[in-house]
Amino acid sequence: MRLVFLDDSEQIDPPRAGLRRLLAIGAVIVPEVTVADYAADLAAIRTDLSIPPGEEIKWKPPRGSFLASAGGEVNRTLRTRMLEAAIERQVRTVVVIRDFGISRTRATVGQELLRYLYERISMHLDAKDDIGIVIADKPGGGPREDGRWLAETLPLTDGGTEYVTADRIVLPIVTAPSHHVPHLQLADLVVAATTAAVAGLPHGIELAPLLRELMVTSWSGNRGGSGIVLRPRTLVNLYHWVFAEPHYMRNSIGVPLPIAGLPYDTNEGLSTAPTPGGLSG
């Protein structure tokens, strides 16, 4: 069995030219045998960096928290070590990101992304001949919001989608407070950092090589379309610029990236080469 931990992220005004607003949902997929090991890893990292035991690790630490005032180097070390530990524990990740404008609501886009994510998780479980239980970060709106989230996911967990059946994810998606679940804190990091990298933010881009190692791969070894999914499909060249993907699978044929005639066919859409910056935001 594998435990799958979900979280979401958003970038309102990406610095990468041509992008408007990014909404993302993603998952970290943890083999049952390494769930306790990763929790112990994160506890040791906390101790090494003197992070208070009760403080939740967030990509955007709340004002007044230890991590908000600790400085960029502490946050950089924390994030790097969390991802390295996840790689060692055979964690795998899937993140789905859509660029959308004002014509569509966040809720509508979120449901579309959840379907894409559900399919990729199910396909990964099928490839591993395994089953999974999905735990999402508890929404911030209280019990009413929690109930709405569960109600909207039940059709997926009851019947699957047109591409995958529901036999690999064996229970309805449940929620838990991320404050008490270290693996949900890892999901927060993975989804937010991946979204930041696609947006063109330096503190996401510098983590891209580690994020790439964690991503689910397809039968062909590709991450684009499997461990990282960008929509609309015209963003396919960003698989190359952000995550160093050499090819994109189209109708079972590997197409070299970047693809001429699509956005970012000659450059990554950044006015200057990004350099590592502050990590608190």
N, C-alpha and C positions, 0 to 999 in steps of 0.2 A: 504493500500500500504506500501511496505517496500523499503527503499533505500539501495542499495548494493554498497559498496565502495571497489575497488580492488587495490592491490599493489603486488609487487614481491620482492624477496630477493634471495641472493646467498651466499653460503659458499664454498670457493675454497679449503680449506685444513682443514677439520674437525678434531678435536682432538680425537673423538671417533674412536676406532680401527675398521677397516674394511670399513669405509666410504671413498669415494673418493671426489666427488664434488656434492654439493647439490644445486638444483635449486627449488625455491618455488614460488607459486602464491596463494594468499588468499583473503578472503573477510570478511568485517564486515557488518552484516545485521542489519539495524536500523529501527525499527518501525517508521512509519511516525509521530506518536504522540510524539515521544521522540527525534526527530531530533534536534529541537531547544533546548530542555533541555540539551542534551549532549554538544552542542556548548556552552551553558551557564556554564556548569560544567567545561569545559576545560578553559574557560576564567577566572573563579574563581581560578582554580589551577595555571594558569599563574600568576595571581596577587599575590597569596600567596607565590609563589616561586620567585617573582621579575623577571620573564622572560619577556624580552622586547616585547611589543605588535606586532612588525613586524617580530619577529623571528619565522621561521618555526621549528616545533618540529620534529626532525629526530632521528632515532635509531643511526645513525652515524652522529653526528652534524659536519658541516663543520668547518674547521680550522678558528679560529678567532671569532667564534660565542660565545654567552654567555654560551650555554650549553656545548660547548667543553672545556671551562675553569672553569665551575662551580664546578666540582668535582663529585665523585661517589655518595655521599649521596644525592645531589640535583637530579641527574638523577634517582637514585633508587626511591626516593620519587615521582618524576614526573611520572615515569612509573607505579608504583604501584597504585597511585591515578587515573591515566587515566583508568587502567583496572578495578579498583573497581567501578568507575563511570559508565563504560560501563556495568558491571554486574547489577548495580542498575537500569539502563535504559533499561534493557531487550535486550541489543544487543547480537547477536549471531554471531559466526565466523566459517569459514571453511578455512583450509589451506591444500594445496596439495603439497607434497615434493617428488622429485625424486632424487635418487643417480645415477649419470651417469658418465661415463668415457670420454675419448677423442674420442671415436668412433662415438659419436652423437653430433650434433651441438646444441648450446643453443636455437636457433630459433625453431628447430624441437621439442626439449623437451618442450619448452614453449608452443607450440601449443597443445601438448598432455596434459599438465597440465591444460591448459585453458578448454579443453573439460571435464576433470574430475571435475573441479571446477564448470563449468556451470551446469553439471548434479546435483551436490550436492546442489547448490543454488536452482535449479528448484524443486528438491525433497523436500527441506525445505519449499519453498513457497507453494507447493502442500499440504504438511502436515498441513500448517497453513491456507489453502484455501485463499491464498492471491496472489497478483501480485507484481512485483518488477521492478524497474529501476536500471540499473547498471551503475556506474560511476567509471572509472579507472583513476589512476594518469596519467597525460599527459606525454608521453614519452619524453626523453630528446633531441631527434634529430630534433626538430622543426616541422613545418607543414608537411613536407614530411614524417617524421617518424610517425606523428599523423595519417596521411591518410593511411599509410600502416597498422597500428594497427587496425584501423576501418575496413579496407577492409578484413583483415584476420578474424575478428570476425563476419562479416555479415552472413556467412553461418550458424553459430550457432544460431544467433538471428532470422534468417529467417526460419530455418527448424528444429532446435534442433539437437539432436543426436539420435543414435539408441535406447537409453534408455529413453529419455524424449522428449516431444514435446515443441514447442516454445511458448505455450500459457500463461506461467506464467511470463516470462520476456518480457515485452510488447513493448520495444523499442530496437533498436540496441545499443550496448554498446557505451557510449560516454565518452569523457575524459574531465578532468578539472585540473587546476594547483593545486597541493596539498598545496601550500603556502597559499592559500585562503580558503581551505576547511578543517576544523578541523577533520572531520570524515575520510578523507584520511590520515591525520596524525596519527589517531588511527590505520588505516589499516597498515601503515608503521610499527608501533610498534608491532602489533599483528603478522604480517607475519615474520618480522625480528626476534622477540623474539622466536617465535615457531621454526623457522629454527635454531636459535642459540641453543635452548634446545636440539633439535634432534642431532645437530652437537656435543654436549657435552661441550658447553661453559658455564661457571658458571653463567654469567649474564643472560643467557636465562633459565637455569635450575631453578634458584631461582624464576622465574616468572611462572613456569610451573603450579603450583596449581591454580593460577588466570586464566591462559590461558585455563586450563581444564574446569573451570566453564563457560567460555564463549562459548565453542564449541557446535555446533549443535549435537544433539543426534538422534539415530535411534529409530524406534518403540520399540526396545528392551532395550533402555537406553544406548547403546554403543556409544562411541565417535569415536573409531577406525574404519575407513572406512566411517565415516560420517562427523564429525567435524574436524578430522585430517586423512589425507590419505597419506600413505607412499608407495612409489614404488621404487624398485620392491617389490612384496608381501612378499618376504623372510625377509623383515625388520619388520614383524608383531610383533615380541617380543619387539620392542622399544615402542609400545603402552603401554606396561606394565612398562618398566623401566623409561620412561620419563613422562608418563601421568597417571600412576597408574591404568591402565585399567586391571580389573581382568579376562576378557574374550574377545574373538574375535568371531564374528558371522561368521560361515562357513556353507553355505547351511541351514540357519535358525536355526543352532544349536550353542549354546555357547560353545566354546572350551577354557578351562582354559589356561591362559598365565602364564609363558612363555611356548612355544611349543618346546619339545625336538627335536633335530636334525636340527633346524634352527639356523641361527646366533643369538647370544645373548641369548642362551637358559639357560646359567648358570650365566652370568654376563652382566653388562651394557656396557662393552667395554671401560671403563675408567680405567686407571692404578691406579688412586687414587680417593677417594671420592672427588668430587669438592666442593670447598668452595666459598662463594660469593666474587667476585673480582671487579675490576674497571668496570664502566658501560659506559665509554665514547666511546667504540669502536664498 
